[in-house]
């Protein structure tokens, strides 16, 4: 009788738990890796801060996410982008090299490699990966043309730098960085008036207050050259 009473009590308890939605967790406990869940939370917070332009804490959150979850391409790619923007290009290269295939050879990763190599003045490496990024994408990419133009400018080839900037603007007519590239190319050719005009166009399409301040400062510098 005691055994029968125990069985009946257990059945009633399970029925009550089922009605509250917790029977499954009692009978069939589901264990999710805590590190994966925590990594996703850090990545989500870092991405949200990045999208709002609040860069303080973004790098720390993304590093934490990639440490908790070794294979996390979304977090690694965003971390590499933020590191490049923060002028920490060697760290960006290390982060990108840690990507698993096929992410490491994706157009997005190759483009980020290009930016990091360019900032490190590894011009030949930058040119190689940027061209590979364009080929892998299989479609016109304004950022690829702009980055190639910056590389050409560093190689003192103002003519091809202008050509790349014009191709970028044909794809994205309001691309502020392409106007800056054109301005620098004109300046290299000694055409200060055209360089100022392109800077003014860059200023009109720039959304970042810090970049806008830098453009105004550069415009004042060009005006003082006359």
C-alpha positions, 0 to 999 in steps of 0.5 A, a space after each residue: 500500500 505504501 508503494 502504491 501511495 508513493 507511485 500515486 503521489 509521484 504521478 500527481 506531482 508530475 501532472 502538477 509540474 506539467 501544468 506549470 511547464 516545468 515537468 520536462 526540465 525535471 524529467 529530461 533536464 536540458 543542459 546548455 553550455 554556459 560558456 556559449 550562452 554567456 559568449 552570446 550575451 557579451 557579443 550581443 551587448 558589444 554589437 549593440 554598443 558598436 551600433 550606437 557608436 559607444 565604443 567604450 567597452 566594445 572591445 572588452 565585451 567582444 574579447 570576452 565573447 571570443 575567449 568564452 567561445 573559441 569558434 565564434 566568427 561573428 564576434 571575431 569579425 566584429 572585433 577585428 573591425 573595431 580593432 582596425 578602427 581603434 588603430 590596433 591593427 596587429 591585434 586585428 590581424 591576429 584575430 582574423 588569423 584565428 578564424 576557422 575556414 571558410 570564414 577566414 577567406 570570406 570577402 568580409 574577412 579578406 577586406 578586413 585583412 586589407 584594412 589592417 595591412 594597409 594601416 600597418 603599411 604592408 602595402 603589397 599584402 594589402 593589395 593582394 587580399 583586397 583584390 582577392 576580396 573583390 574576386 570572392 565577392 563576385 559583385 562590385 564593392 565600393 569599399 574594395 575600390 576605395 581601399 585599392 585607391 588608398 593603396 595606390 595613393 600610398 604607392 604614389 599612383 594618383 591617377 589610379 587612385 582617382 580611378 578607383 575613387 570614381 568607381 567607388 562613387 559610381 556604386 555609392 554616390 554618397 560615399 564620404 571616404 571616396 571623396 576624401 580619396 579623391 581629395 588626396 589624389 588631387 592634392 598629390 597632383 597639386 590641384 588644391 582647389 579640386 582637393 578642397 571641393 572634394 573635402 567639402 563633398 566629404 563633409 556634406 556626406 559625413 555622419 561622424 562628428 569626429 570625422 567632420 572636425 578632422 575634415 574642417 581642420 583639413 579644409 583650413 589647412 588647405 585654405 592656408 596653403 593659398 
